């Protein structure tokens, strides 16, 4: 089982990787670096906010975090 430091490193690494993947896909789809960057930034800001609220509701509903899953 991973400790909190390892979990944080894994989450941050995944977030950075997912931002780069989204930026590349949007760059190819739009052909415009500025537009791709804007879409990527907005999308990931929305995803972080949604993830925060999801975690709050999960903990409220189940009364625990998914430790050990």
C-alpha angles and dihedrals in degrees: 000000000000124000125231095264092053091046092052092049090049093049094048092046091051092047092052092046092048091050091053092046091050091047092052093047092047091046091054092043096048103026087217122105095201093049092045091050093049093048091047094049094047093045094051094045089053091047093051091050092048091047090052092053091044090054091049092051093044092054092044093050100042099025094227142063118249093263111168096016 
